[in-house]
């Protein structure tokens, strides 16, 4: 009873402080701060592991977004001061995980569970989905934010031909390594918090260490899926007036790659969903 009362209160307190701070620092606009407060509260209230995953993703991504802002301003046609995100971007990067977390809460009633298919295939798949979700989000963000700062020229993931910085589907070695590192950070966070909060057998506890290499792969894979979708289903063109790569066709825009079918938020959502499916299946078989 005490936990069912205290944990939601702690979740609301922490989430409100973070949302207000993010709004003041222009990491989130008002709609982003409100939606961020809601999804953070849900994650932390259900389990500290899930709260830690979303917070690690949010803090590291927000920090990296502000690194090299002047360089990014020259490249990114949609550059916003502080990388300010709205409710659409918040939900595209946390919506599915929030639904999974709520289902986990309904099934476990605040009991922290280990990844263990012998006990529950469904709960293992759902937890694996949350891990895959944030490994993908973190991997894509780190890859984008650090890759664009690389001195190396990006190459289109579908043809390996050199393209301008800012082209959807353009990848660099730096970006791919950053995606893998971002995934590993998510895995480490889950494992460390799991050792502190979840109760499971010795064998099952040791097996949780496999989350780290799994999430590393998920981070890299998620970023590559995002790049493939960006190169094929998301338009990229060079605007001769703005002298930048843009995401919409126009009379002064010369096409570089991709169909004008998905925008960036939809590309993120689809890549997250595919990574979730693959990670969930992997967790059921591994654990």
DABELNOR-V720391 format. One record per helix or strand. SS is the DSSP state (A for helix, B for strand). FROM is the first residue (numbers start at 1). TO is the last residue. Records with the same first field share a line. If there is no record, write none. Layout:
# DABELNOR-V720391
SS->FROM-TO ; FROM-TO
This chain:
# DABELNOR-V720391
A->2-24 ; 30-46 ; 48-65 ; 69-75 ; 81-83 ; 87-92 ; 95-108 ; 121-147 ; 173-197 ; 202-207 ; 210-233 ; 264-286
B->28-28 ; 76-76 ; 85-85 ; 155-156 ; 162-162 ; 170-171 ; 236-239 ; 244-246 ; 253-257
